[in-house]
Amino acid sequence: MGFRKFTDRDKQSWEIRPVTRSEWEFAPAGDNPNRPKTVPSPGYEKDPYELSQEELQRLFDGSTAAPVRNLKNPFKE
């Protein structure tokens, strides 16, 4: 299954991945160095392919970056 590609106003490429019914993820694509971002899915549309670039940009603007996880090294190195 392919994911919808989206280019934001800063010319960064993202893949839109529906995670659950209520949440989508903007995952970095290509040479985009950013962290994945999550956004509540719009209640009126379930398919990212049905949204316009402007609607996707509005969703993206309201997204939050995934938190950085600080994992302890189990090998104590």
C-alpha positions in Angstrom: 0.0 0.0 0.0 1.3 3.4 -0.9 1.1 6.5 1.3 0.1 10.0 0.2 3.2 12.2 -0.4 3.0 15.8 0.7 5.4 18.7 0.3 5.1 21.4 2.9 5.7 25.1 2.4 9.4 24.7 3.4 9.8 22.2 0.5 10.2 19.2 2.9 8.7 15.9 1.7 6.4 13.8 4.0 4.4 10.6 3.8 0.9 10.7 5.4 0.2 7.5 7.2 -3.1 6.8 8.9 -2.1 5.3 12.3 -5.6 5.0 13.8 -9.0 6.3 12.9 -8.3 9.4 14.9 -4.6 10.0 14.3 -2.4 10.4 11.2 1.4 10.6 11.1 3.5 12.8 8.8 6.6 10.7 8.3 9.7 12.3 6.7 10.4 11.1 3.2 13.4 11.4 0.9 16.1 13.6 2.4 13.9 15.2 5.0 15.9 15.2 8.3 12.9 16.1 10.6 11.2 13.8 13.1 7.8 12.3 12.4 4.8 14.4 13.4 1.3 13.3 14.5 -1.9 15.1 13.9 -5.6 14.3 14.7 -7.2 13.0 11.6 -10.0 15.3 10.2 -13.4 14.0 11.2 -14.9 14.7 7.8 -12.4 12.6 5.8 -10.8 9.2 6.3 -8.5 9.1 3.2 -5.5 11.5 2.8 -5.8 11.2 -0.9 -9.1 13.1 -0.8 -7.6 16.2 0.8 -6.2 19.2 -1.1 -2.7 20.6 -0.6 -4.1 23.5 1.4 -6.1 21.2 3.7 -3.0 19.1 4.3 -0.9 22.2 5.0 -3.4 23.3 7.7 -3.3 19.8 9.3 0.5 19.8 9.1 0.6 23.3 10.8 -1.3 21.8 13.7 0.9 18.8 14.1 3.2 17.9 17.0 6.7 16.3 16.7 7.2 12.9 18.2 9.0 13.1 21.5 12.7 12.2 21.7 13.0 9.0 23.7 16.0 8.7 26.0 16.7 5.0 26.3 19.3 3.8 28.8 22.0 1.6 27.4 21.5 -1.9 28.8 25.2 -2.7 28.3 26.3 0.3 30.5 28.8 1.4 27.8 
